[in-house]
Amino acid sequence: MNYLINRLKEPSTWRSLILLLTAFGLSISPEAMEHIVTVGVGLSGLVGIVTTDSIK
């Protein structure tokens, strides 16, 4: 359980989850593909901006 909690603290995990959900959205609603991609990429970029990269 600690492994999962530690992974959820990492920005790369959040970006990956957003991009994965974006990919699922493409198969659910092809007619809204452009909007889904725009929102997914935007959220991924936002995660990169508001989270810090930790140096270990």
ChimeraX attribute file (.defattr): number of C-alpha atoms within 10 A of each C-alpha:
attribute: neighborCount
match mode: 1-to-1
recipient: residues
	/A:1	5
	/A:2	7
	/A:3	7
	/A:4	8
	/A:5	9
	/A:6	10
	/A:7	12
	/A:8	13
	/A:9	11
	/A:10	14
	/A:11	19
	/A:12	16
	/A:13	14
	/A:14	18
	/A:15	19
	/A:16	12
	/A:17	15
	/A:18	19
	/A:19	18
	/A:20	12
	/A:21	13
	/A:22	22
	/A:23	15
	/A:24	12
	/A:25	17
	/A:26	16
	/A:27	11
	/A:28	11
	/A:29	10
	/A:30	11
	/A:31	10
	/A:32	12
	/A:33	15
	/A:34	11
	/A:35	14
	/A:36	19
	/A:37	16
	/A:38	12
	/A:39	14
	/A:40	21
	/A:41	16
	/A:42	13
	/A:43	17
	/A:44	20
	/A:45	12
	/A:46	12
	/A:47	17
	/A:48	15
	/A:49	11
	/A:50	9
	/A:51	13
	/A:52	10
	/A:53	11
	/A:54	7
	/A:55	4
	/A:56	3
